């Protein structure tokens, strides 16, 4: 503010003081509005539903609003009359035919097989059969390997040395340990697929009469993760040969690190073989790092020269060799936040953008299952005009930059070259949701086991999450896959190619 005496007779100085006060008031009002928006969004994130879905776009309906410079008014409410009808219940699926079955016959006694009316003998006219599913807890047993030794009696009497024959001991992933592949797979899946911390597994084993400390299980997990290194490296080579790689990162607490650590995820393909394009491999790889710097993706991607799809985090920008690809879902999310601030039942500029983005997603839904070439043709014909229309609308808006709508527009405009790049290749995706879904199991597990103790433990988690999530993305039975992998990796010269998920068969 200007240092002006209010009693001064200098009109120019007094006008400058008033103008300064007015500017200060406007600034405070803007800050107040911004803080109110942040508070409302914080309440919404804490207590409201987090779904970002909108009603399916109807081509016949057209845009929900007239795309003019003024805000759209709320539509008139109409009364909806509903009639109650017969409730249709879903049909229960039959239990699998290959499950073992125990037939329990609840028959009448011989005394009861007499007619109460005439005392005649009853005969069987049919039967009712119902099925119930019985659960039998896991059974633990000890495998006792006996290896008889054989020697030659004649050599024992006359020769200087005696050759003893015996079958070799079975190979084991962890030498001198009583852990079998099935036990190790159960422990690993308990923690990394079902988010069951080792101390809880220790309790479960104790209830079965087995003293298996969590420290022992932790040591086993670390040793197994090291054995999976050749398979991880082979998967990484395949990943870096894909047309597009999606990436994301999430915080990870490591007790014996004095800084915030992160788990990075890099993936390709889709969540299942049915959803992936021909020739594209479904891979999910985690990479533990003790920072969120650009050096982390640089070290992992090395000289990868394809498309890299991420959110708006700037560490991914400026990487050599890659073509950066944006995420439309992140842009849409920011306009969803702006929409929430409009108030219930009200519409505005955020709705205009959401309606346009929804048309883009409707197109993606329609071309799901198309080949890459077919998707490219559809996007060139239909998506590019929609994107150009949205770009023109965004460029004409004049809003307060500190408001949630202003932030959403600024983010989208700043990311625009990366957001529209997906339309130039049929292999690309409109958003980075594949990576967000891939990292979700770790985020859920983190809520249970909370932290890693050491960087080595965090690295083991990255390795095992990678193997499990890649197996799931290829529709494998993860338990069987882990057991077979461990048996093969225990050999002196394992066949790594046979363990790749797309080569593996149950």
C-alpha angles and dihedrals in degrees: 000000000000117000098232128153108237089214091059118120092211102116094194092053092047091050090051090051092051091047090050091051091049091050090049091051091050090050092050091047090052091049090048091051092048092050091048090053092049091049092050092048091048090054090047093051091048100047111011131078115277098211114131096192122123130196113282113273114252114213091201092054094053121196116354090225139031104257099232132131094262124077117263117250122237113269119248115267116247127200114245116207116203129188125208117236140171112307112238114214122209117253113246115237115241119251114260113277093221094063115107111260131207114199113218113188116202099196133168119257119250090256091054093052090083126103111249090211106049102006090240122149115268120230128204113262099172143310142244118231125197129174130220127183115237121201119213114192118238114284120225119204137169119242106213110197112203117192112185117211122222129198138174116253093202092053089047089059102039113014126082092229134024123219113220120205122208138151111259118253114263114264115255132195090223109037119222091013127120091217114115124204090256092054092047092048091051093051093046094048090046091060105030103033103027098030093235109153118224094248090060091048088051088057092050092052091048089055087058090051095256119130102213111155119211089236089062092048091048091053091049092050091052092049093048092049090055091053090055092060096100091052091047091051091050091050090049092054089053092046093054090054093059122105094238134021122194120208140189139159139210134190119263125191113225113182098208094051120086094211141051111283130200141208111218123200128202121185144167137193120018142299093271138015091251092060097045126093121249112280094012118121123220106229133160119187127179123205123193117215133167094226144038095229127132089251089074098064089035091058094045099043094041105174098348107154104189134089119305114201118198143141121268096285106136096218088080092055119092096026111151121248097008130106108223117228125194134220120242091193090065091052091047090049091059092052089048087058090050090049091054090057092056091075132248113306094008126116133203146143093316089062091054091057093043091053091053093047089048090059089055091052091046088058091049090051091051095051095045106128094027120124119258091256092050092048091052092053092049093048094048091051101040112012100050095057089049091049092049090050092051092047092053092049093050093049092057098052122109111194138145105280094216093054120097090249090049091051091049092051092045092051093047095047091047092051095040100110089052094041095057096043093089089074092067097067131034091217092065128091129225092232145018095245091120090067093043091053091046093055094045097086089058091049091051092047091048090062088062105038092028099195149009119245100216138013088248090057091049089051090051089052090051091051096049095042087054094054094044098046092045090052091050091050088056094050094247126152094251096207093054091044093052093047093050092045092052092049091051095043090053089067121095091240108025121193100237094180091062090056096057105114095237090054095044122099128182 
